[in-house]
């Protein structure tokens, strides 16, 4: 029995190849929806692997930028592409590699188009892909150089995030770092002032911005509810709150980010 078991065992090189294939598959992302797929197709930085579309969707996508699509029937689309049942795919899905934006220093020191001052956003424990997608949109609108988040306890690049970002994922750097506290220290050394959003802070965001005119700013914020971790809070140079018209709690983190980015970009 032992001899037969040995004969049926796969060679080591076959096992290694299968493991590498599985690892490679885990590093890919399925983008879905006409807008997200179209934006990824137009992005020369994006490594594109497989395009699956219905006949109707391929006509609506337009230029496929050299990709050969796999045409599938709408009735079996969900079996052809590994998407969740509630994904609004519109008959289009694109398998891609995650974008590589470079190191923290490369991203933080790279001037953004139309920026009024060097501006970054750092997120602590923001795990909802819809929130991060919306923050990426606001970051692009207000000229932030990047959105930074820890590799763990943050939303990875996914189809849901890309769809919420409405194309911003292809243009706005989203950098996930091994250690957020270390990254914040590095940003300080690069000359960025860390301004943490805290609903209990004594000073308002406009007041803090008035004292930092022209300075490079990194806005730091945590998820609604838990907020920033203690170490993250202690890393900030200033804490600021968004002034509310009434005592009703707190804004959703994506809404707070939009308000904060506007204040920082125009402060």
Secondary structure by P-SEA (a helix, b strand, c coil): caaaaaaacccaaaaaaaaaaaaaaaabbbbbcaaaaaaaaacccccccbbbbcaaaaaaaccccccccccccccccccccccccccccccbbbbbcccccccaaaaaaccccccccbbbbbbcccccaaaaaaaaaaaaaacccbbbbcccccccccaaaaaaaccccccccccccccaaaaaaaaaaabbbbbbbbccccccaaaaaaaccccbbbbbbbcccccccaaaaaaccbbbbcccccccccccaaaaaaaaaaaaaac
